[in-house]
Amino acid sequence: MAKGSYTNNQILEWMGYFSNKQDVSPEKIKILDICGKMKNVIPFVETHKRVLVFADELHEDLFYDFWEAGFGEYDIWYGAGTSLAIPIKQAKLKEVINQKITGPTVIYILNENTRESYRIGMKNDMFSKGPIKYVGNEIRAVIMSKLAVGSQDTICLVDAESIAIEAAFVAVDGTIICVENDKGAKETMEDNVKHFGVHNVKIIPNLDQECMDIIPEPRLSFIVANKHLEEDIARLIKKNPRMQFVIYTLELDILAGIKALFEKYGIGNMEVMQITVSKTDKNSVFVTQPSPWLITGEVL
């Protein structure tokens, strides 16, 4: 057993302990073991009523991170150690934000008001402000549907900051690779990663050979089309000869050239869709958002 880790038996014993203490079925408690690992703790806690977390010294400021994420009123029970014999303290999370985690620590978090659901199409005001112009949340929901992200997926996203955060929530055991070559966009992406507490996001400046050598092989790539589109496609296919693509563009000339581009690189099953969303403003007048085209295809 690695230092600071819990055995399977210990995890099950703690689950039984809190199940009996709270008088709830064990199936109502979600387990997250982050000992020796960087996992997306905050989104996990945010979307579950009862969470049993096993942490270690790698997460020294976890209580403060929870408070910063807005969990201050959540009820917690916590104790340092692995054995059921350790003393368990109860508090509001806001009361322990200065408590450091220096070794194996069990934490049970309860918030009965939590709505247990996956948030798709998050509102833009939830993201960090910066030079990025985020796509409308309704359009982002459609994009997420097209990506069909899996829990262990590796996906590459080019200039797709808010999509990256939502994808990171789903691919909890995978990797989201963000390509950000603009300094301001990169800093905003880093702010979003910290704000949402997602640890499965890897930010790289471009898709040159040096960066491609250090990233895992993505199953799918989502690209906000730019002047480097063909170059990006070629490099991604070199990394994964069976690459799947979703291309986003607002530009008609780019759309017009994609069929020939796909044919050049053996990308088939091409499908094009346009998304149009109109919403009423404060004067009850319908305002149409920018209407992007989404082009999908895969190397055959």
C-alpha positions in Angstrom: 0.0 0.0 0.0 1.4 3.4 -1.0 2.0 6.0 1.7 -1.2 7.9 2.5 -3.5 5.5 0.6 -6.5 3.5 1.8 -7.1 -0.1 1.1 -10.3 -1.4 -0.5 -11.4 -2.8 2.8 -10.8 0.4 4.6 -12.8 2.4 2.0 -15.7 -0.1 2.4 -15.5 0.1 6.2 -15.7 3.9 6.1 -18.6 3.8 3.6 -20.4 1.5 6.0 -19.6 3.8 9.0 -21.1 6.9 7.4 -24.0 5.0 5.9 -25.0 3.9 9.4 -24.2 7.3 10.9 -26.4 9.1 8.4 -29.0 6.4 8.2 -28.8 6.2 4.4 -28.2 3.4 2.0 -24.6 3.0 0.9 -25.7 3.6 -2.7 -26.6 7.1 -1.8 -22.9 7.9 -1.0 -20.5 8.7 -3.7 -16.8 7.7 -3.2 -13.8 9.7 -4.4 -10.3 8.4 -3.7 -7.8 11.2 -4.5 -4.8 9.9 -2.6 -1.7 10.3 -4.7 -3.9 11.5 -7.6 -5.1 14.8 -9.0 -8.8 14.4 -9.7 -11.7 16.7 -10.4 -12.9 17.0 -6.8 -14.9 20.2 -6.9 -17.2 19.3 -9.8 -17.8 15.9 -8.2 -18.8 17.4 -4.9 -20.8 20.1 -6.6 -23.1 17.6 -8.3 -23.6 15.0 -5.5 -25.5 15.3 -2.1 -23.2 13.0 -0.2 -19.6 12.5 -1.0 -17.0 10.4 0.8 -13.5 11.7 0.0 -10.2 10.0 0.8 -7.4 12.5 0.5 -3.8 12.9 1.5 -1.0 15.4 1.8 -1.0 16.0 -2.0 -4.2 18.0 -1.3 -3.0 20.1 1.6 -5.4 23.0 0.9 -8.4 21.0 0.0 -10.7 22.5 2.6 -9.8 26.0 1.5 -10.4 25.0 -2.2 -13.8 23.8 -1.2 -14.6 27.0 0.6 -13.4 29.0 -2.4 -15.7 27.0 -4.6 -18.7 28.1 -2.6 -19.1 25.1 -0.3 -18.8 27.0 2.9 -22.2 26.0 4.3 -21.8 22.3 3.5 -21.7 20.0 6.6 -18.6 17.9 6.8 -17.2 15.1 9.0 -13.5 14.5 8.9 -10.7 12.7 10.6 -6.9 12.2 10.0 -5.9 8.5 9.6 -7.1 5.3 8.0 -8.6 3.3 10.9 -12.2 3.6 12.1 -10.7 4.2 15.5 -9.6 7.8 14.6 -11.7 10.6 16.1 -14.2 12.2 13.7 -15.0 15.9 13.9 -18.1 17.6 12.6 -18.2 21.2 11.3 -19.4 23.6 8.6 -16.8 23.6 5.9 -16.3 27.4 6.3 -15.1 26.6 9.9 -12.1 24.5 8.7 -10.7 26.4 5.8 -7.4 26.9 7.5 -7.1 23.2 8.4 -4.2 21.6 6.4 -4.3 18.0 5.2 -0.9 16.5 6.2 -1.6 12.8 5.7 -4.4 10.3 5.0 -7.7 12.0 5.8 -11.3 10.8 5.4 -13.9 13.5 4.6 -17.6 13.1 4.4 -19.4 16.0 2.8 -23.2 16.6 3.0 -25.3 19.1 1.2 -29.0 18.1 1.0 -29.7 21.1 -1.3 -27.4 19.9 -4.1 -29.1 19.1 -7.4 -27.6 15.9 -8.6 -27.3 16.4 -12.3 -24.7 17.0 -15.0 -24.6 20.6 -16.1 -24.6 20.9 -19.8 -24.6 24.2 -21.6 -23.3 26.2 -18.6 -24.1 29.9 -18.5 -21.2 32.1 -19.8 -21.1 34.2 -16.7 -19.8 31.2 -14.8 -16.5 31.3 -16.8 -13.5 33.6 -16.1 -13.6 36.9 -17.9 -10.8 37.7 -20.4 -10.3 38.2 -24.1 -12.3 35.1 -25.0 -15.7 35.5 -26.6 -17.6 32.4 -25.4 -20.0 30.6 -27.6 -23.7 30.8 -26.4 -24.5 28.2 -23.8 -27.3 26.6 -25.9 -24.9 26.1 -28.8 -22.3 24.7 -26.4 -24.9 22.1 -25.3 -25.3 21.0 -29.0 -21.5 20.8 -29.4 -21.2 18.7 -26.3 -23.8 16.3 -27.7 -21.8 16.0 -31.0 -18.6 15.3 -29.1 -20.2 12.4 -27.0 -17.4 12.6 -24.5 -16.7 9.5 -22.5 -15.4 9.2 -18.9 -12.0 7.9 -20.1 -11.8 9.9 -23.3 -8.8 11.9 -24.6 -10.0 14.8 -26.7 -8.0 17.7 -28.3 -9.7 21.1 -28.5 -8.2 24.0 -30.5 -9.3 27.4 -29.3 -12.4 26.0 -27.5 -12.1 27.2 -23.9 -15.6 26.7 -22.5 -16.0 23.5 -24.4 -12.9 22.2 -22.7 -14.2 22.8 -19.2 -17.5 21.0 -19.9 -15.6 18.2 -21.5 -13.3 18.0 -18.5 -16.3 17.4 -16.2 -17.3 14.4 -18.2 -13.9 12.9 -19.0 -13.0 12.5 -15.3 -10.5 9.7 -16.0 -9.4 11.0 -19.3 -7.4 14.0 -20.6 -8.6 17.2 -22.3 -5.9 18.7 -24.4 -6.4 22.5 -25.0 -4.4 24.2 -27.7 -4.1 27.9 -26.8 -1.5 30.0 -28.7 -2.8 33.4 -27.6 -1.4 34.6 -24.3 -4.6 36.1 -23.1 -6.7 33.1 -24.0 -4.1 30.8 -22.4 -4.2 32.8 -19.1 -8.0 32.8 -19.1 -8.0 29.0 -19.7 -5.7 28.6 -16.8 -8.1 30.7 -14.6 -11.0 28.5 -15.7 -9.1 25.3 -14.8 -8.3 26.7 -11.4 -11.8 28.1 -10.8 -13.6 24.8 -11.7 -10.9 22.6 -10.1 -10.4 20.4 -13.1 -7.1 18.5 -13.1 -7.5 16.6 -16.3 -6.9 19.5 -18.6 -3.5 19.9 -20.3 -2.8 23.2 -22.0 -0.3 23.3 -24.9 0.6 26.3 -27.1 0.3 24.6 -30.5 0.3 21.3 -32.4 3.9 21.3 -33.4 6.0 18.1 -33.2 7.4 19.0 -29.8 3.9 19.3 -28.3 2.5 16.3 -30.1 5.2 14.1 -28.7 4.1 14.8 -25.1 0.4 14.5 -25.4 -1.6 11.2 -25.3 -3.4 10.1 -28.5 -6.8 11.8 -28.8 -9.8 10.0 -30.1 -11.4 13.2 -31.4 -10.5 16.7 -32.1 -12.7 19.8 -31.9 -11.3 22.7 -33.9 -12.4 26.3 -34.1 -11.3 26.8 -37.6 -8.5 29.3 -38.4 -5.8 29.8 -41.0 -3.9 26.8 -39.6 -6.8 24.4 -40.1 -5.2 22.2 -42.7 -1.9 22.1 -40.8 -3.7 21.1 -37.6 -5.7 18.4 -39.4 -2.5 16.9 -40.9 -0.7 16.8 -37.5 -3.6 15.3 -35.7 -4.0 12.5 -38.2 -0.3 11.8 -37.9 -0.9 11.4 -34.1 -4.0 9.3 -34.6 -4.6 7.8 -38.1 -8.2 7.1 -37.2 -8.9 10.6 -35.9 -12.5 11.9 -35.6 -13.1 15.6 -36.2 -15.7 18.3 -35.3 -14.9 21.6 -37.0 -16.6 24.9 -35.9 -16.7 27.9 -38.1 -18.7 31.0 -38.8 -17.0 31.7 -42.1 -18.6 30.7 -45.3 -15.3 30.5 -47.2 -13.9 28.0 -44.7 -17.1 25.9 -44.9 -16.9 25.9 -48.7 -13.3 24.5 -48.6 -13.8 21.8 -46.0 -15.2 19.1 -48.4 -12.0 19.2 -50.5 -9.9 19.4 -47.4 -11.6 16.3 -46.0 -11.2 14.4 -49.3 -7.5 15.3 -49.4 -6.9 13.7 -46.0 -9.2 10.7 -46.4 -11.8 12.0 -43.9 -15.2 10.6 -44.7 -18.8 10.4 -43.3 -18.9 14.2 -43.6 -21.9 15.9 -42.1 -22.7 19.6 -41.9 -25.2 21.3 -39.6 -25.9 24.9 -38.8 -27.1 26.0 -35.3 -29.3 29.0 -35.0 -30.5 30.3 -31.6 -32.8 33.3 -31.2 -33.7 34.7 -27.8 -35.8 37.6 -26.6 -34.1 40.6 -25.1 -35.3 42.9 -22.3 -37.7 44.5 -24.9 -39.2 41.1 -25.9 -37.5 41.4 -29.3 -35.9 38.3 -30.8 -32.2 38.6 -31.1 -30.3 35.9 -33.2 -26.9 34.7 -31.9 -24.1 34.0 -34.4 -25.0 30.8 -36.2 -22.0 28.5 -36.6 -21.6 25.5 -38.8 -20.4 22.2 -37.3 -18.7 19.9 -39.8 -18.0 16.3 -38.6 -16.0 13.5 -40.2 -13.6 10.7 -39.4 -10.6 9.2 -41.2 -11.8 6.0 -43.0 
